[in-house]
Amino acid sequence: MNKHRVAVVGAGAFGQNHVRVIRESPRAELVAVVDSDPSKAEITDWRKLAGMADAAVVATPTTTHAEIGRGLLEAGLHVLVEKPVSHDLETARALVESARSASRALAVGHLERCNPAVRALREIVTVPLFFEINRMNQFAPRSLDVDVVLDLMIHDIDIVLALVGQQPEEVRAAGVRILSQKVDIANVRLAFPGGCVANITASRVSTEKVRKLRLFQPHQYVSIDYAKQEGVAISVGDNQQVSFRPLVAPKREPLAAQFDAFLDAVEGRAEPLVSGEDAIGALTVSLEILAKIEEHGAVVARTLEQFEQRT
């Protein structure tokens, strides 16, 4: 079997993870690493990949995703772009249209879709009624070009949208800046037309790392731990007996599973696991959340100003 020639654009911390996974894959050959910093890669211009590679992973800053992704697609490469797909809807839609016009696969790296616990959860979902999700990170000087919503929370937004199968009809959100110039901690309430509600909290200024999702549906409560790739379903039968059933989730590195799914799409054997359209859905909700956070911030600012005037 001929191996797919794959390049990685962006040699930062996460780009290096992609480099490792490609090198370990029996289905691919790493042909180039590209970075604007010549100390990190021999190739500094992604445009040189035309004719050199069949596919590329784009792991550059979010604001460059659409430009680089479109250029690669138009040059005939299949593209896996890191999440979020872009920083705004206009460029995200242009990226998706480029993939359509070029008849090339475009996949987006919403990595938690490949988490074995999430895959096991999707098999038992019936009618989601309520989500409680917490995603917390210790502070690190990475991905500070975007806020915590586009950095961390968007993972859980994507999962909720995939499980509910609808866009929310109401968004409430609050968030604050702590250690960066962007929002570092946020809490969101999403209400869906079918009655489902999702409460999501994301923080990158926590003292610990937490990755947990709890889902409530008729007669059942399901809890998963993203980090441990484990889950349990707690059900109540007709006789009011409570049963505990671990979710069957054979463990595997999500990044390797994501790359295999991308190669399946490149070969035409499957649709991208997370398509550009899926990613636009998550981005749409994320941007609405950020707008609500700005509204909340303005209210808080007025309240503080009034307080200071009274004291």
Secondary structure, 3 states (H helix, E strand, C coil): CCCEEEEEECCCHHHHHHHHHHHHCCCEEEEEEECCCCCCCCECCHHHHCCCCCEEEECCCHHHHHHHHHHHHHCCCEEEEECCCCCCHHHHHHHHHHHHHHCCCEEEECHHHHCHHHHHHHHHCCCCCEEEEEEECCCCCCCCCCCHHHHHHHHHHHHHHHHHCCCCCEEEEEEECCCCCCCCEEEEEEECCCCCEEEEEEECCCCCCEEEEEEEECCEEEEEECCCCEEEEEEECCCCCEEEEECCCCCCCHHHHHHHHHHHHHCCCCCCCCEHHHHHHHHHHHHHHHHHHHHHHHHHHHHHHHHHHHC
